[in-house]
Amino acid sequence: MAGSSHGHTPAAWTGVIIAFIGFCVAGAFMVMNQPVGFWAGMGLTLLGAVVGGIMKAMGLGQPKDLHPVHKKTEDLEPARAES
């Protein structure tokens, strides 16, 4: 996966960091038996997905046309013949 730059974008990093913080907050409040804090943490977790999606829509994510999985087979054939 490292060769495909999968997840190496500002949108991915930001979304995952926010979701991770939300997960930690929800877990801590669950152990403390505080439902309001738990649901606040779950809200943060969902906010991470929303923020990541918005950032990707703003152009801070990986464009699909650069990833080899999303290219047509005909586009990849000359590269295979050269190697």
Secondary structure by P-SEA (a helix, b strand, c coil): cccccccccaaaaaaaaaaaaaaaaaaaaaaaccaaaaaaaaaaaaaaaaaaaaaaaacccccccccccccccccaaaaaaac
